[in-house]
Amino acid sequence: MYDKSGPVALPKRVDPPMAADERTMLSSWLEWHRSTVHVKCAGLDPALSSAAPVPSSPMTTIGGIVSHLRWVEAFWFEVVMLDQPDVAPYSTRDPDGEFRVGLERPLDELLADYEHQCARSREITSHLELGNSSRHVLQDGRGRTTLRWVLNHMIEETARHNGHLDLLRESADGSVGR
């Protein structure tokens, strides 16, 4: 797989350890789910990545979910933990913008962007302690969060969308059990 900056190494899915310290356990499970995104998309005919098999959810596509996961990574690690500007393609005018990107770009580019964003998230995480508070104050009244909460949330978020990818992939080409 290639992007504009050269080859992108696909992550290898490694089972999390059965016993480890909290940070290793959280990071290992998140890595397993991140690499599962790539496994679910491997070998898919590129034309099928924008198929929307659920009539009531036209933005629910394989490409849309990969794009969404990329921007979720950016939001929680860059915007929330570091208080950097939110540059995601969603807005009040187009709250589905990150899903729409998945309809407009090739899957290999979306996966490369996702992997680059995951690498950025890993870098951010490596410089923080689990108990570090976010620099950004959430506007929904919850205040600040911790890296521990963000890692737990990202495990849940990525796992949930892997379930969606499972169903979408089976609908697209019959592939199951990856």
Secondary structure, 3 states (H helix, E strand, C coil): CEECCEECCCCCCCCCCCCCCHHHHHHHHHHHHHHHHHHHHCCCCHHHCCCCCCCCCCCCCHHHHHHHHHHHHHHHHHHHHHCCCCCCCCCCCCCCHHHHHHHHCCHHHHHHHHHHHHHHHHHHHHCCCCCCECCCCECCCCECCEHHHHHHHHHHHHHHHHHHHHHHHHHHHCCCCC
